[in-house]
Amino acid sequence: MTNKHPITECIETQLQIYLNDLKGTSPNGIYQMVLAVVEKPMLELVMQHAKQNQSLAAQYLGINRNTLHKKLVEHQLIK
């Protein structure tokens, strides 16, 4: 038996509720929906932790600073 990470369990539970609520209707765009729901709060919290330093936040996230900047703009977290 493997121990799942609490975030994994939360996402699985909420995604199952979402699919059940569709009551047989075909889902659409789940991938983008889940990414957007998870990505924005993650970016907000990491940026807070990094005191709004994008280079440091990018390092924490393991992504390129330009990629982080693009994501922050996409989620309207910066202009």
C-alpha positions as a Markdown table, in Angstrom:
| # | Residue | x | y | z |
|---|---|---|---|---|
| 1 | Met | 0.0 | 0.0 | 0.0 |
| 2 | Thr | 1.4 | 3.4 | -1.0 |
| 3 | Asn | 0.8 | 6.6 | 0.9 |
| 4 | Lys | -0.5 | 9.4 | -1.3 |
| 5 | His | 0.5 | 12.9 | -0.8 |
| 6 | Pro | -2.4 | 15.0 | 0.8 |
| 7 | Ile | -2.5 | 17.3 | -2.3 |
| 8 | Thr | -2.9 | 14.3 | -4.6 |
| 9 | Glu | -5.7 | 13.0 | -2.4 |
| 10 | Cys | -7.4 | 16.4 | -2.4 |
| 11 | Ile | -7.2 | 16.7 | -6.2 |
| 12 | Glu | -8.5 | 13.2 | -6.8 |
| 13 | Thr | -11.4 | 13.7 | -4.4 |
| 14 | Gln | -12.4 | 17.0 | -5.9 |
| 15 | Leu | -12.0 | 15.8 | -9.5 |
| 16 | Gln | -14.2 | 12.8 | -8.7 |
| 17 | Ile | -16.9 | 15.1 | -7.2 |
| 18 | Tyr | -16.7 | 17.3 | -10.3 |
| 19 | Leu | -17.1 | 14.2 | -12.6 |
| 20 | Asn | -20.0 | 12.9 | -10.5 |
| 21 | Asp | -21.7 | 16.2 | -10.6 |
| 22 | Leu | -21.7 | 16.1 | -14.4 |
| 23 | Lys | -24.2 | 13.2 | -14.2 |
| 24 | Gly | -23.2 | 11.6 | -17.4 |
| 25 | Thr | -22.5 | 14.8 | -19.4 |
| 26 | Ser | -19.1 | 14.6 | -21.2 |
| 27 | Pro | -16.5 | 16.7 | -19.5 |
| 28 | Asn | -14.6 | 19.2 | -21.5 |
| 29 | Gly | -11.2 | 20.9 | -20.9 |
| 30 | Ile | -10.4 | 19.1 | -17.6 |
| 31 | Tyr | -6.7 | 19.4 | -18.1 |
| 32 | Gln | -6.7 | 23.2 | -18.5 |
| 33 | Met | -9.3 | 23.6 | -15.7 |
| 34 | Val | -7.2 | 21.6 | -13.2 |
| 35 | Leu | -4.0 | 23.4 | -14.1 |
| 36 | Ala | -5.5 | 26.8 | -13.8 |
| 37 | Val | -7.1 | 26.0 | -10.4 |
| 38 | Val | -3.9 | 24.6 | -9.0 |
| 39 | Glu | -1.4 | 26.9 | -10.7 |
| 40 | Lys | -2.7 | 30.3 | -9.7 |
| 41 | Pro | -2.7 | 29.8 | -5.9 |
| 42 | Met | 0.6 | 28.0 | -6.1 |
| 43 | Leu | 2.1 | 31.0 | -7.9 |
| 44 | Glu | 0.6 | 33.4 | -5.5 |
| 45 | Leu | 1.9 | 31.6 | -2.4 |
| 46 | Val | 5.4 | 31.0 | -3.9 |
| 47 | Met | 5.6 | 34.7 | -4.9 |
| 48 | Gln | 4.6 | 35.7 | -1.3 |
| 49 | His | 7.2 | 33.3 | 0.1 |
| 50 | Ala | 9.9 | 34.8 | -2.2 |
| 51 | Lys | 8.8 | 38.3 | -1.3 |
| 52 | Gln | 7.8 | 39.0 | -4.9 |
| 53 | Asn | 11.3 | 38.2 | -6.2 |
| 54 | Gln | 10.6 | 36.4 | -9.5 |
| 55 | Ser | 14.1 | 35.0 | -9.8 |
| 56 | Leu | 13.9 | 33.4 | -6.4 |
| 57 | Ala | 10.3 | 32.2 | -7.0 |
| 58 | Ala | 11.4 | 30.6 | -10.3 |
| 59 | Gln | 14.2 | 28.9 | -8.5 |
| 60 | Tyr | 11.8 | 27.6 | -5.8 |
| 61 | Leu | 9.4 | 26.3 | -8.5 |
| 62 | Gly | 12.2 | 24.8 | -10.6 |
| 63 | Ile | 11.3 | 26.8 | -13.7 |
| 64 | Asn | 12.8 | 29.5 | -15.8 |
| 65 | Arg | 12.3 | 33.1 | -14.7 |
| 66 | Asn | 10.8 | 33.9 | -18.1 |
| 67 | Thr | 8.3 | 31.1 | -17.8 |
| 68 | Leu | 7.3 | 32.3 | -14.4 |
| 69 | His | 6.8 | 35.8 | -15.7 |
| 70 | Lys | 4.6 | 34.5 | -18.5 |
| 71 | Lys | 2.5 | 32.5 | -16.0 |
| 72 | Leu | 2.2 | 35.5 | -13.7 |
| 73 | Val | 0.9 | 37.6 | -16.6 |
| 74 | Glu | -1.5 | 34.7 | -17.7 |
| 75 | His | -3.0 | 34.5 | -14.3 |
| 76 | Gln | -3.2 | 38.3 | -14.0 |
| 77 | Leu | -0.9 | 38.3 | -11.0 |
| 78 | Ile | 1.2 | 41.1 | -12.6 |
| 79 | Lys | 0.9 | 43.4 | -15.5 |
